[in-house]
Amino acid sequence: MLQDSFGRKFHYLRLSVTEACNFKCQYCLPDGYKGPSESSFLSVPEIRTLVTAFARLGTSKVRITGGEPSLRRDFPDIIRLCRQTEGIKTIATTTHGGRLAKDALAWKEAGLDQVNVSIDSLDPRLFADITGQNKLTEILKGVDRALEVGLRVKVNTVLLKGFAGKQLQEFKDWLVQTPVTLRFIELMETGDHPQFFNQQHLSGLPFKSQLLDEGWSPVIRTQDAGPAEEFHHPDFAGRIGLILPYSKDFCSTCNRLRVAANGKLHLCLFSEHGLDIRPWLKEGDVDALMVHLQTLLGQKHATHYLHDGNTGATSHLAMLGG
């Protein structure tokens, strides 16, 4: 089992397979993607070595992220190899949802269990303003299709001061009949966008108090759950989750490690630098990689230091998929 010096155990791997994305979200890639080409990212054999090593060390959940992971033509193959890896029980992905209506069934048949879709507004105009893409209707059809084929669906919404207002109520109205988990995520500061953070950061703590006052009840966390605090209400088909990285003790329940598309291990989303494990991946040496991962985990810190304005090496969220 992967365990750090603070006693935290890591059942959850967030695996980025590309940094590329064709959306231009204001909080991530407002000027579009200008990074490395696809040829520099992990190959399928490298990914197989990586996932096998993590699984043998007790990891049971893999989330395939980007950038936008569906931009890789071999995305279904990556899902399939994760499904075929002994010990991996849950396979999820995070996507902007642009291909979801078309490909949800193929992803499900390849072995996907859960999809997280980024939807920052239910207003088509505001959605286009935030993302640079006028595709809200298409993405909502994708959510319906994903539910239809049996995928568990979560929707990610970044809390932005300039776009909140009545939108919080619109999302809650949507959840009355929509059986998804909607997670409101506090905007996190990254190296490329400190000014945007200062203008748009909105604490989620008042919203948590509001939910409790309205009769929403906390959901008990599972072993491989992500960082969200989830709440349910008997009058709603959907649930609400809150991801509050600036809240007290946020890092105490950390159970996930990240590997970037360039083959670097990140012990935290806001680590100072990635730790290169690609030589072991290229060699396909699962046993040596397992030993190396256990050694590297000793460098994991107790917290992310975001409160001090330290964003580490994360210049934008597409680098690691959040």
C-alpha positions in Angstrom: 0.0 0.0 0.0 1.2 3.5 -0.9 1.4 5.4 2.4 3.1 8.7 3.2 4.9 9.8 6.4 1.6 11.3 7.7 -0.2 8.0 7.5 -2.3 8.9 4.5 -3.0 6.0 2.1 -3.4 6.5 -1.6 -6.1 4.5 -3.3 -6.7 7.0 -6.1 -4.6 7.8 -9.2 -5.4 10.9 -11.3 -3.7 10.2 -14.7 -3.3 12.9 -17.3 -3.0 11.6 -20.8 -2.7 14.9 -22.6 -2.3 18.6 -21.8 -4.1 19.7 -25.0 -7.7 21.1 -24.8 -9.8 22.8 -27.5 -11.8 24.9 -25.0 -10.6 28.3 -23.8 -11.9 28.5 -20.2 -11.1 31.8 -18.5 -9.6 30.2 -15.4 -7.5 27.7 -17.3 -6.5 28.3 -20.9 -8.0 31.7 -21.8 -5.7 32.1 -24.9 -6.1 28.5 -26.0 -3.6 25.6 -25.8 -0.1 26.3 -26.8 1.8 23.4 -25.2 3.7 20.3 -26.3 2.5 18.1 -29.2 0.8 14.7 -28.6 3.9 12.8 -29.4 5.5 13.9 -26.1 2.7 12.4 -24.0 2.6 8.9 -22.4 2.1 6.0 -24.8 -0.3 3.2 -24.1 2.5 0.7 -23.1 3.8 3.3 -20.7 0.4 3.8 -19.2 -0.1 0.1 -18.8 3.2 -0.1 -16.8 2.1 2.8 -14.7 -1.4 1.6 -13.9 -0.1 -1.9 -13.1 2.4 -0.6 -10.6 -0.1 1.6 -8.9 -2.7 -1.2 -8.8 -0.2 -3.6 -7.2 0.5 -0.9 -4.5 -3.2 -0.8 -3.5 -4.7 1.8 -5.9 -8.2 0.9 -6.8 -9.5 4.0 -8.7 -8.0 5.6 -11.8 -9.3 8.9 -13.2 -8.2 9.7 -16.7 -7.8 13.4 -17.2 -6.2 16.0 -19.5 -6.4 18.7 -20.8 -9.2 17.0 -22.7 -8.6 13.2 -22.7 -11.0 12.5 -25.5 -8.8 14.4 -27.9 -6.6 11.3 -27.9 -7.8 8.9 -30.5 -6.7 5.9 -28.4 -8.7 7.1 -25.4 -11.0 4.0 -25.5 -7.9 1.8 -25.5 -6.6 3.6 -22.4 -10.0 3.0 -20.6 -9.9 -0.7 -21.7 -6.4 -1.3 -20.4 -7.3 0.2 -17.0 -10.4 -2.1 -16.9 -8.2 -5.1 -17.6 -5.7 -4.3 -14.8 -6.2 -6.5 -11.8 -7.0 -4.4 -8.7 -8.6 -1.5 -10.5 -12.2 -1.3 -9.4 -13.3 2.2 -10.6 -12.4 4.0 -13.8 -13.5 7.6 -14.2 -12.7 10.5 -16.6 -13.0 14.2 -16.5 -14.1 15.9 -19.8 -15.6 19.1 -21.1 -18.3 16.9 -22.6 -18.0 18.0 -26.2 -17.9 14.3 -27.4 -20.0 12.8 -24.7 -23.3 12.5 -26.6 -21.5 10.8 -29.5 -19.1 8.6 -27.5 -20.7 7.8 -24.1 -21.7 4.3 -25.1 -18.3 3.4 -26.5 -16.6 4.6 -23.4 -19.0 2.6 -21.2 -18.4 -0.5 -23.3 -14.6 0.0 -23.0 -15.0 -0.1 -19.2 -15.7 3.4 -18.0 -17.7 3.7 -14.7 -18.0 7.4 -14.1 -17.7 10.7 -16.0 -17.2 14.2 -14.6 -18.4 16.9 -17.0 -17.3 20.6 -16.6 -20.3 22.9 -16.9 -19.7 26.3 -15.4 -23.1 27.8 -16.2 -26.6 26.6 -17.4 -27.0 29.9 -19.3 -25.8 29.4 -22.9 -24.4 32.9 -23.2 -22.5 32.8 -19.9 -21.3 29.3 -20.7 -19.8 30.5 -24.0 -18.3 33.5 -22.2 -16.5 31.3 -19.7 -15.4 28.5 -22.0 -15.0 30.1 -25.4 -17.4 27.5 -26.9 -21.1 27.8 -27.7 -21.7 24.1 -26.9 -23.9 24.0 -23.8 -26.9 22.4 -25.4 -24.7 19.6 -27.0 -23.0 19.0 -23.6 -26.3 18.7 -21.7 -27.4 16.2 -24.3 -24.2 14.3 -23.5 -25.0 14.3 -19.8 -28.4 12.8 -20.7 -26.8 10.2 -22.9 -24.2 9.3 -20.3 -27.0 8.6 -17.7 -28.9 6.6 -20.4 -26.0 4.2 -21.0 -25.5 3.7 -17.3 -22.5 5.9 -16.4 -22.4 7.7 -13.1 -22.3 11.4 -13.8 -20.8 14.3 -11.8 -20.8 17.9 -13.0 -18.0 20.3 -12.1 -18.7 24.0 -11.7 -16.0 26.5 -10.8 -17.3 29.1 -8.4 -16.6 32.5 -10.0 -17.6 35.8 -8.3 -18.6 37.4 -11.6 -20.9 34.5 -12.7 -22.4 33.2 -9.4 -25.5 35.2 -8.4 -28.7 33.5 -9.5 -26.7 30.7 -11.1 -26.4 28.8 -7.8 -30.2 28.7 -7.6 -30.5 27.7 -11.3 -28.2 24.7 -10.6 -30.2 23.7 -7.6 -33.4 23.8 -9.6 -31.8 21.6 -12.2 -31.0 19.0 -9.6 -34.6 18.5 -8.6 -35.0 16.1 -11.4 -31.5 15.5 -12.7 -29.7 12.5 -10.9 -26.1 13.8 -11.0 -23.8 15.1 -8.4 -23.0 18.7 -8.9 -19.7 19.8 -7.4 -19.0 23.5 -6.8 -15.3 24.0 -6.9 -13.5 27.0 -5.3 -11.3 28.7 -7.9 -7.7 27.8 -7.2 -4.8 30.2 -7.9 -2.3 29.1 -10.6 0.9 30.6 -11.7 -0.4 32.0 -15.0 -3.6 33.6 -13.6 -3.0 35.4 -10.3 -5.0 38.5 -11.3 -8.0 36.5 -12.5 -7.9 34.6 -9.1 -7.9 37.9 -7.2 -10.8 39.2 -9.2 -13.0 36.0 -9.2 -12.2 33.9 -6.1 -15.3 33.2 -4.1 -15.3 31.1 -0.9 -17.6 28.1 -0.8 -18.0 28.1 3.0 -21.1 30.4 3.1 -22.7 28.1 0.5 -22.0 25.1 2.8 -23.8 26.8 5.6 -26.7 27.7 3.4 -27.1 24.0 2.3 -27.1 22.8 5.9 -29.7 25.4 6.8 -31.9 24.2 3.8 -31.9 20.6 5.1 -29.1 19.1 3.0 -27.3 16.3 4.9 -23.7 15.2 4.5 -22.9 11.9 2.6 -20.4 9.5 4.2 -17.2 9.4 2.2 -16.0 6.2 0.6 -12.4 5.0 0.7 -11.6 6.1 -2.8 -13.7 9.3 -2.8 -12.3 12.5 -4.2 -11.9 15.7 -2.2 -15.6 16.8 -2.3 -17.8 17.1 0.7 -21.1 15.8 -0.7 -24.7 16.5 0.5 -28.1 15.0 -0.3 -31.7 16.2 0.2 -34.9 14.1 0.0 -36.5 16.6 -2.4 -33.7 16.4 -5.0 -32.8 13.7 -7.5 -29.2 15.0 -7.6 -26.6 15.7 -4.9 -24.3 18.7 -4.3 -20.6 18.5 -3.6 -18.3 21.2 -2.4 -14.5 21.2 -3.1 -13.0 23.8 -0.7 -9.2 23.8 -1.1 -8.8 26.8 1.2 -10.8 25.3 4.0 -9.1 24.1 7.3 -7.7 20.5 7.1 -8.5 20.1 3.4 -5.3 18.1 2.9 -5.8 15.8 5.9 -7.9 13.4 3.8 -5.8 13.4 0.7 -5.9 9.9 -0.9 -4.8 10.7 -4.5 -1.6 11.1 -6.5 -1.2 12.6 -9.9 0.9 11.6 -12.9 1.2 14.2 -15.7 1.0 13.4 -19.4 4.8 13.9 -19.6 5.4 11.1 -17.2 6.1 13.1 -14.0 4.7 12.2 -10.6 3.1 15.1 -8.7 2.6 14.4 -5.1 0.2 17.4 -4.9 -1.6 19.4 -7.5 0.5 22.3 -6.4 3.9 20.6 -6.0 7.0 22.5 -6.6 8.0 20.3 -9.4 7.1 16.9 -11.0 9.2 13.9 -10.1 10.3 12.1 -13.3 9.3 8.4 -13.4 9.3 8.1 -17.2 12.6 6.0 -17.4 10.8 3.2 -15.5 7.8 3.6 -17.7 9.8 3.4 -20.9 11.5 0.2 -19.7 8.2 -1.3 -18.7 9.8 -2.3 -15.3 6.8 -2.6 -13.0 8.7 -3.9 -10.0 11.4 -1.2 -10.1 8.7 1.4 -10.5 6.8 0.2 -7.4 10.0 0.5 -5.3 10.7 4.0 -6.7 7.1 5.2 -6.1 7.3 4.1 -2.5 10.6 6.0 -2.1 9.3 9.2 -3.7 6.2 9.3 -1.5 8.4 10.2 1.4 8.7 13.7 -0.1 4.9 14.5 0.1 4.2 17.5 2.3 1.4 17.8 4.9 -0.4 20.5 3.0 -0.4 22.4 -0.3 0.5 26.0 1.0 -2.1 27.6 -1.2 -3.0 29.8 1.7 0.4 31.4 1.4 0.0 32.1 -2.3 2.3 29.3 -3.3 1.0 27.7 -6.5 4.1 25.5 -7.0 4.8 24.5 -10.6 1.2 24.5 -11.7 1.0 27.3 -14.3 -2.5 26.2 -15.4 -4.9 23.4 -14.5 -4.7 21.7 -17.9 -1.3 20.5 -17.0 -2.6 18.0 -14.5 -6.4 17.9 -15.0 -7.2 19.5 -11.6 
